Amino acid sequence: MIFVGLVDTSTIVEIKEGVIKGLTKRTLKVDSLVNPTGKFHIGMKRAYELWPSDLVSRIKEERKKEMEKDFRNTQALLYRQMTELEANNVRVSFSFFFFFDFMWMI
């Protein structure tokens, strides 16, 4: 294995039409003059592993708040639709919603 710092770069890819495909399946444009052999050692590293822990915590908290907001909006919409159905004498089971509440707490 070849490591550059803490990144495993043992995967070797060849340039095809000025492009290499990364490990995340993204295409990377590369000038063939950079490496005349056309072979590149590639690796990947999660950004969370590079960023300071305070930044990672802040980003995760912001994403969690956004997801909770979206979840609550969706849940409110479902309850509204369920109420409308019941007003039209359509029977709706609450077990589906209890399942969502339970999954949210896990």
Backbone as JSON, one array per atom type, in Angstrom:
{
  "sequence": "MIFVGLVDTSTIVEIKEGVIKGLTKRTLKVDSLVNPTGKFHIGMKRAYELWPSDLVSRIKEERKKEMEKDFRNTQALLYRQMTELEANNVRVSFSFFFFFDFMWMI",
  "N": [[0.83, -1.18, 0.0], [0.44, 2.21, -0.75], [0.88, 5.15, 0.96], [0.03, 8.5, 1.29], [0.59, 10.74, 3.53], [-2.13, 10.29, 5.48], [-3.72, 9.07, 3.67], [-4.78, 6.44, 1.72], [-3.3, 5.61, -1.18], [-3.16, 3.54, -2.99], [-4.61, 2.72, -5.18], [-4.49, 2.6, -8.64], [-5.03, 4.45, -11.53], [-5.63, 5.0, -15.03], [-5.22, 7.64, -17.37], [-7.81, 8.66, -19.5], [-8.84, 10.05, -22.37], [-8.16, 12.56, -21.35], [-9.24, 12.53, -18.83], [-9.7, 11.23, -15.53], [-11.25, 8.8, -13.47], [-12.34, 9.21, -10.25], [-12.27, 7.7, -6.92], [-14.7, 8.19, -5.79], [-16.33, 8.15, -7.89], [-16.44, 10.47, -9.32], [-15.5, 12.55, -12.06], [-12.28, 13.59, -12.99], [-10.56, 16.14, -14.49], [-7.52, 16.0, -16.14], [-4.38, 17.13, -17.13], [-2.42, 15.65, -19.6], [0.24, 16.21, -19.74], [1.11, 16.57, -17.2], [1.69, 14.12, -16.03], [3.56, 12.02, -17.69], [3.42, 9.2, -17.93], [0.79, 8.57, -17.69], [-0.45, 7.26, -15.65], [-2.01, 7.34, -12.51], [-1.88, 7.56, -8.99], [-4.5, 7.26, -6.84], [-6.62, 8.37, -4.17], [-8.86, 8.79, -1.36], [-10.32, 10.97, 1.05], [-12.37, 11.68, 3.75], [-13.93, 14.78, 4.27], [-14.68, 15.48, 6.85], [-12.74, 14.28, 8.39], [-10.59, 15.89, 8.06], [-11.24, 18.43, 8.92], [-11.41, 20.71, 11.75], [-12.58, 19.55, 14.97], [-14.5, 21.14, 16.26], [-15.68, 22.56, 14.15], [-16.79, 20.45, 12.69], [-18.68, 19.51, 14.53], [-20.38, 21.76, 14.67], [-21.32, 21.91, 12.02], [-22.67, 19.45, 11.8], [-24.66, 19.84, 13.73], [-26.09, 22.0, 12.61], [-27.03, 20.77, 10.26], [-28.61, 18.8, 11.38], [-30.61, 20.32, 12.66], [-31.85, 21.43, 10.4], [-32.77, 19.09, 9.14], [-34.53, 18.15, 11.1], [-36.43, 20.2, 11.05], [-37.45, 19.91, 8.41], [-38.48, 17.32, 8.69], [-40.47, 17.66, 10.65], [-42.17, 19.41, 9.29], [-43.03, 17.77, 7.2], [-44.26, 15.77, 8.69], [-46.35, 17.25, 9.86], [-47.79, 17.89, 7.55], [-48.65, 15.32, 6.79], [-50.3, 14.66, 8.96], [-52.28, 16.61, 8.62], [-53.34, 15.8, 6.13], [-54.3, 13.31, 6.89], [-56.29, 14.05, 8.7], [-58.04, 15.35, 6.96], [-58.83, 13.17, 5.41], [-60.14, 11.63, 7.34], [-62.22, 13.35, 7.9], [-63.71, 13.0, 5.66], [-64.77, 10.56, 6.09], [-62.96, 8.41, 5.77], [-61.15, 5.73, 6.87], [-58.23, 5.85, 8.86], [-55.16, 4.55, 9.93], [-53.45, 4.99, 12.97], [-51.1, 3.79, 13.6], [-49.08, 3.94, 11.71], [-48.15, 6.56, 11.98], [-47.27, 6.53, 14.62], [-45.16, 4.81, 14.33], [-43.4, 6.42, 12.82], [-42.88, 8.42, 14.75], [-41.62, 6.87, 16.68], [-39.36, 5.94, 15.26], [-38.09, 8.34, 14.9], [-37.17, 8.94, 17.42], [-35.15, 7.14, 17.88]],
  "CA": [[0.0, 0.0, 0.0], [1.14, 3.49, -0.78], [0.16, 6.15, 1.73], [0.5, 9.88, 1.28], [-0.01, 11.19, 4.78], [-3.04, 9.26, 5.99], [-4.61, 8.69, 2.58], [-4.36, 5.26, 0.97], [-3.26, 5.93, -2.61], [-2.71, 2.34, -3.69], [-5.4, 2.53, -6.39], [-3.86, 3.23, -9.8], [-5.93, 4.61, -12.68], [-4.98, 5.58, -16.2], [-5.92, 8.76, -17.98], [-8.54, 8.33, -20.73], [-9.39, 11.26, -22.98], [-7.9, 13.7, -20.48], [-10.06, 12.43, -17.62], [-9.61, 10.03, -14.71], [-12.41, 8.65, -12.6], [-11.93, 9.08, -8.85], [-12.87, 6.63, -6.13], [-16.08, 8.57, -5.51], [-16.96, 8.1, -9.22], [-16.4, 11.77, -9.98], [-14.47, 12.63, -13.09], [-11.28, 14.62, -12.74], [-9.84, 16.5, -15.71], [-6.09, 16.02, -15.87], [-3.54, 17.39, -18.3], [-1.51, 14.51, -19.78], [1.61, 16.66, -19.58], [1.44, 16.51, -15.77], [2.26, 12.8, -15.77], [3.71, 11.41, -19.01], [3.07, 7.78, -17.94], [-0.66, 8.46, -17.76], [-0.94, 6.49, -14.5], [-2.13, 8.16, -11.31], [-2.26, 6.94, -7.72], [-5.58, 8.08, -6.29], [-7.16, 8.01, -2.86], [-9.89, 9.73, -0.92], [-10.35, 11.28, 2.47], [-13.57, 12.41, 4.12], [-13.65, 16.14, 4.73], [-14.83, 15.52, 8.3], [-11.5, 13.84, 9.01], [-9.6, 16.95, 7.89], [-11.69, 19.66, 9.57], [-11.36, 20.72, 13.22], [-13.76, 18.91, 15.56], [-15.53, 22.15, 16.54], [-16.36, 22.83, 12.89], [-17.6, 19.26, 12.37], [-19.84, 19.52, 15.44], [-21.28, 22.84, 14.27], [-21.97, 21.53, 10.76], [-23.62, 18.37, 12.08], [-25.78, 20.42, 14.45], [-26.87, 22.77, 11.64], [-27.72, 19.83, 9.38], [-29.62, 18.12, 12.18], [-31.72, 21.26, 12.81], [-32.52, 21.52, 9.11], [-33.48, 17.84, 8.91], [-35.66, 18.11, 12.02], [-37.43, 21.13, 10.53], [-38.08, 19.25, 7.26], [-39.24, 16.18, 9.18], [-41.67, 18.15, 11.33], [-43.07, 19.94, 8.25], [-43.62, 16.6, 6.52], [-45.17, 15.13, 9.64], [-47.54, 18.1, 9.96], [-48.55, 17.7, 6.31], [-49.3, 14.01, 6.86], [-51.41, 14.75, 9.93], [-53.35, 17.39, 7.96], [-53.98, 14.94, 5.13], [-55.03, 12.27, 7.61], [-57.49, 14.69, 9.24], [-58.95, 15.56, 5.83], [-59.39, 11.87, 5.04], [-61.11, 11.25, 8.37], [-63.4, 14.21, 7.73], [-64.45, 12.41, 4.54], [-65.13, 9.21, 6.54], [-61.99, 7.41, 5.36], [-60.48, 5.27, 8.09], [-56.78, 5.96, 8.8], [-54.52, 3.92, 11.08], [-52.44, 5.82, 13.63], [-49.87, 3.02, 13.83], [-48.08, 4.45, 10.77], [-47.57, 7.77, 12.55], [-46.51, 6.15, 15.82], [-43.9, 4.25, 13.84], [-42.54, 7.55, 12.5], [-42.45, 9.04, 16.0], [-40.67, 5.95, 17.32], [-38.11, 5.95, 14.49], [-37.45, 9.65, 15.09], [-36.53, 8.96, 18.73], [-34.0, 6.21, 17.91]],
  "C": [[0.87, 1.24, 0.0], [0.29, 4.5, -0.03], [0.82, 7.5, 1.55], [-0.16, 10.52, 2.48], [-0.86, 10.06, 5.31], [-4.01, 8.78, 4.93], [-4.01, 7.5, 1.83], [-4.44, 5.57, -0.51], [-2.8, 4.73, -3.43], [-3.49, 2.07, -4.98], [-4.75, 3.31, -7.54], [-4.87, 3.27, -10.94], [-5.14, 5.23, -13.82], [-5.87, 6.66, -16.79], [-6.56, 8.29, -19.29], [-9.22, 9.59, -21.21], [-9.28, 12.47, -22.05], [-8.65, 13.68, -19.16], [-9.7, 11.16, -16.87], [-10.84, 10.0, -13.82], [-11.91, 8.37, -11.19], [-12.65, 7.95, -8.15], [-14.33, 6.92, -5.78], [-16.91, 8.62, -6.79], [-17.07, 9.47, -9.9], [-15.3, 11.75, -11.02], [-13.56, 13.81, -12.8], [-10.54, 14.89, -14.04], [-8.37, 16.67, -15.36], [-5.35, 16.27, -17.18], [-2.53, 16.25, -18.42], [-0.05, 14.92, -19.64], [2.06, 16.61, -18.12], [2.15, 15.21, -15.44], [2.37, 12.07, -17.11], [3.36, 9.92, -19.07], [1.57, 7.57, -18.08], [-1.27, 7.65, -16.63], [-0.91, 7.39, -13.27], [-2.51, 7.3, -10.12], [-3.32, 7.84, -7.11], [-6.02, 7.52, -4.94], [-8.27, 8.98, -2.51], [-9.85, 9.85, 0.59], [-11.62, 12.06, 2.74], [-13.19, 13.78, 4.67], [-13.75, 16.23, 6.25], [-13.53, 15.11, 9.01], [-10.41, 14.9, 8.93], [-9.95, 18.21, 8.68], [-11.53, 19.57, 11.08], [-12.66, 20.18, 13.81], [-14.86, 19.92, 15.89], [-16.35, 22.47, 15.29], [-17.28, 21.67, 12.52], [-18.85, 19.23, 13.24], [-20.85, 20.58, 15.03], [-22.03, 22.48, 12.99], [-23.01, 20.45, 10.98], [-24.85, 18.91, 12.79], [-26.68, 21.22, 13.51], [-27.66, 21.85, 10.72], [-28.85, 19.11, 10.11], [-30.84, 19.03, 12.36], [-32.53, 21.37, 11.53], [-33.34, 20.26, 8.83], [-34.69, 17.73, 9.82], [-36.79, 19.03, 11.55], [-38.19, 20.5, 9.36], [-38.97, 18.1, 7.71], [-40.55, 16.64, 9.81], [-42.67, 18.74, 10.32], [-43.77, 18.81, 7.52], [-44.62, 15.91, 7.42], [-46.46, 15.93, 9.78], [-48.42, 17.95, 8.72], [-49.3, 16.37, 6.33], [-50.48, 14.02, 7.82], [-52.58, 15.53, 9.34], [-54.09, 16.54, 6.95], [-54.81, 13.85, 5.79], [-56.34, 12.84, 8.17], [-58.51, 14.92, 8.13], [-59.61, 14.24, 5.41], [-60.44, 11.43, 6.05], [-62.37, 12.09, 8.28], [-64.28, 13.7, 6.61], [-64.82, 10.96, 4.81], [-64.24, 8.12, 5.95], [-61.2, 7.02, 6.59], [-58.96, 5.29, 7.89], [-56.2, 5.35, 10.07], [-53.45, 4.84, 11.66], [-51.11, 5.09, 13.78], [-48.75, 3.49, 12.9], [-47.38, 5.67, 11.36], [-46.8, 7.47, 13.83], [-45.17, 5.55, 15.43], [-42.92, 5.36, 13.51], [-42.01, 8.22, 13.76], [-41.4, 8.18, 16.69], [-39.33, 5.98, 16.6], [-37.36, 7.26, 14.7], [-36.68, 9.66, 16.4], [-35.28, 8.09, 18.77], [-32.73, 6.93, 17.55]]
}
